[in-house]
Amino acid sequence: MKLIVAGQDAATPDEFAELALGFGVDAELFAGVEGESAEQQRARLDVAHEVLRDLDGPAARFASGLMRKAERRRVLTWKAAA
């Protein structure tokens, strides 16, 4: 499937979000990266919450959605491992 926003091709989900929202959101900041330690996750989430306070409108909703999706993924992974 090809993702096109305003006549421009988006090669990645990040590019799609940038084209659709008109600005970039660092997905790794809000969703995390595979293999991060608990300490790294806490530090990343502290920064993500600070950045989220400064965002408004669509950017805040998008970033919040990334955080919720990442948390659900971690819970499902944890349950599958149990």
C-alpha positions, 0 to 999 in steps of 0.5 A, a space after each residue: 500500500 502506498 501512503 500519499 499525503 498532499 501529493 507526496 509519498 511517505 516511505 515510513 510511518 514517521 514520514 507519514 506523520 510528519 507530512 500529515 501533521 506538518 511537523 515531525 515527532 520523534 517516535 522513539 522518544 514516545 514509543 521506546 526502542 527494543 532492548 532498552 533497560 528499565 533505567 533507560 525506559 524511565 529516563 526516556 519516559 520522563 523526557 517524553 512526559 516533559 515534551 508532551 506538556 509542550 505539545 498541543 493539538 494533533 501533536 499531543 494526541 499523536 505522541 500520547 497514542 504512541 505512548 499508549 500503543 508502546 505500553 500495550 505492546 510491553 504488557 502483551 510481551 510480558 504476558 506472553 513471556 509469563 
